[in-house]
Amino acid sequence: MWTQPVNGMNSHERRLYFGYKEPSKTPAYPVSQYDTFQTRRQHQQQQQQQQPIIIRGFIFDYCENTSLHGMKYIAQRDRHWYERVLWSLLCTIAASGTMYLSAVSWQRFANSPTMSVIESTNFPISNIPFPSVTLCDANRVHWKKAMQFQERYLADASNETIKMFHIFLKSMALVEFGDFDLVGNYFENTSFVNTPELATLNVSQLMLDVMPECSELMTVSQCWWRNDYHNCCDIFELQRTEYGYCYSFNSEVSEVSSGVRKWFDSSAYYLRPPKHSPDVNKDEELRPRRTSSYGPWGGLRFTVTATNDSPPDPEIQPGVILMVNNPYDYPENGRVISGGQSVWVNINAQVTYTVDRVRYLSVEERDCLYQDEGNIMDLGGYVFHNCITQCHLRYTIQYCNCVPYFFYSYLGNATSCDVAGYLCLAKYNLVFNYHQPREANEFFSDAVEGMKCVCAPDCSFSQYTTAMSMYRIAEGGGNEEDIKNTIFMDIHFENPAIVRYRTDISYSWLDLLVAFGGIAGLCLGFSLLSGAELFYYLTFRLYWQYRLMHQKRSTPKHKYNVPRKKPSFGIRQHRNSIKSLSFQNLR
């Protein structure tokens, strides 16, 4: 019968028999995988477990593809773990060596920024100035001239004032900076009375009037220079030194060459112009002077006559004080030469200059100053020795509020020391004899009072050293007294060439970069391309890998069973179709 197939089926089989499909239990819309707390928790745990794996994979990828030595052997998975550990140890040692050597290079760069090297051992002497030659009479006070000064300015003074004046003159005959105690020693047994005449005494004018004239010091007026004779008083100029008023040759800080007369108040610091003023030829002559000759007759030759007109007590032996310095330095470090001698002065020099790129370092790093980085005593530039002199001047003002006559008083509010001022300087003479170190030093106590002159060395300078040979003048012909007071001098360069030093940056930034690159290349095989690789991996490669990971996370792991099409017939439609079927069709 036709009913047997249908009657023997259950409801589910009949639906399948007639082609009916069960509707999907999956909803027709996508359901998020984060609909429940438990699902979200599981997903977070999966992400946390995947992060170390991702980072490790990124590192292994870099090690396999980098150009650094030994890194690929660590990342290759087909190698035995013993071998990978060995290569890891070697790479660690190489990296440690790179860091250590780089630190050493950095310390050299930081602690020794500059160095001086010999640039030439044959630098011609014609390329440097001839040194300044300064002469001072060993006796600062000529007694006959002092008595003439007394007659002019102290004619009506009391006997007490005259007595004080004589004591003061005797002490000033030997006074220099650091020997102010001589003034106190002479007044030790006398009660000083600062009379009106002494209070208004112009010591600068006094010391000018009692010093020897140029023609008196150089009785032989002809001086040999540059293969020709010159009038000595045309080339020697009035010069202030810490020994008093002197005469200098080729000095750029003399009264005439530097024009310092305009700095002083004419009422307090009167300086007379020299009788033979070189102003006419000064503009035509290049200063400071130079020479290309060496040896005897190759420099400056002259004869000095030391005067024997000292105060009655003390009796000073005839002689002169000779100073040979850089033309731009304030004259110092004199040497006493007694009369009756022939002196040959051999000069050796060395020049040091600093290249301009050292300027970019700080003053603390290079520990020097260029000439245009300061103006010492209004002399137009920075010079180390002039800075020391300026420091001495400031300490005399600090303790006694006055300036000794032999200093340039470029400070407008400073006054010249009178007799009471020199007694004040004698009181603090120990301070003027002690130089405290620039920096703290355990060997020197700060409790000891002294001068602390913070003066940086010169970046570029010429240093002159002298070697003297002295011979007694034979007492053959001529007046014995004249020979006893005569001093002949020949001052010249010893050699035609000198040593020149160059100060430069020992480690510039470029040198430091090259050092770092050489160390890294030696130990690790690191180069600029290796740096480019690392930059690529840390930027572009990391960015694209992050994007790829983000895309994978946003894609669902499970596909939902969403029906592709709706069923063509519902249950009610199937029932109606069954009723309308003919038995013939069922068969």
Buried (B, 14 or more C-beta within 10 A) or exposed (E): EEEEEBEEBEEEEBBEEBEBEEEEEEEEEEEEEEEEEEEEEEBEEEEEEBEEEEEEEBBBBBBBBBBBBBBBBBBBEEBEEEEBEBBBEBBEEBBEBBEEBBEEBBEBBEEEBBEEEEBEEEBEBBEBBBBBBBBBBBBBBBBEBBEEBBEEBBEEBEEBBBEBBBBBBBBBBBBBBBBBBBBBEBBEEEEBEEBEBBEEBBBBBBBBBBBBEBBBBBBEBEBBBBEEEBBBBBBBBBBBBBBBBBBBBBBBBBBBBBEBBEBBEEEBBBBEEBEBEBEEEEEEEEEBBBBEBBEEEBBBBBBBBBBBBBBEEBEBBBBBBBBBBBBBBBBBEBEEBBBBBBBBBBBBBBBBBBEEEBBEBEEEBBEBBBBEEBEBBEBBBBBBBBBBBBBBBBBBBEBBEBBBBBBBBBBEEBBBBBBEBBBBBBBBBEBBBEBBEEEEEEEEEEEEEBBEBEBBEBBBBBBBEBEBEEEEBEEEEEEEEEBBBBBBBBBBBBBBBBBBBBBBBBBBEEBBEEBBBEBBBEBBBBBEEBEEBBEEBEEEBEEEBEEEBEEEEEEEEEEEEEEEEEBEBEEEEBEEEEEEEEEEEEE
